[in-house]
């Protein structure tokens, strides 16, 4: 059972999402604005997943996502929006969201996204219990603390970024097609757009490359995918 936070001001949507998540045996807390969500999180409640609507009264969901991510790099975040423009997807993912669903959506799709995210978080913890450290050149991936080090300098990663780096470390100097990265990180039954890979790669480059515009470690294989090299 996971602890899930829903932040959705449309009562009909919030209620049906809550009911379905509870039927899937999760513990659910639902609020209708970002300010209440921040109060809950600041009060010490540890959520596994947050489902955030973008269009909220007061502080919008994008700023809320950014606030949550700055304070917790391990929570899974799924964004909901009635908008379908590419800009919204890229913006959400760029500020730390793990996934994005456009309204209207089916409950089975949402539940599948939640379960996929939880499996990824649980898989990370299980791997860390059997193997603590992966090394690749000047980079060290600590599977137990879920932290990346470059030349002994700590770099915090989100759960998605961590999973991508682990996949790269285990496939050094191997060209990975985007769909392979999508399957390896988000799961084979993921419904979303492969562009989610590109946005997360962009975030990773900002964190680990000396010059993100001229990456030396996460190299683009044009028309195919990416290769990790050191």
Protein Blocks (a to p, Z undefined) as FASTA:
>chain_A
ZZdddddfblklmmmmmmmmmmnopacdddfbfklmmmmmmnopacfbdcddfbdghjaf
klmmmmmmmmockbccddddfbfbfklmmmmmmnopabdcdddddfklmmmmmmmmmmmm
mmmmmmmmmombdcehjbccdfklopaceehiacdddfklmmmmmmmmmmghiacdfklm
mmmmnopkbcbdfklmmmmmmmmmmmmpmblmlcfklccdehilccddZZ
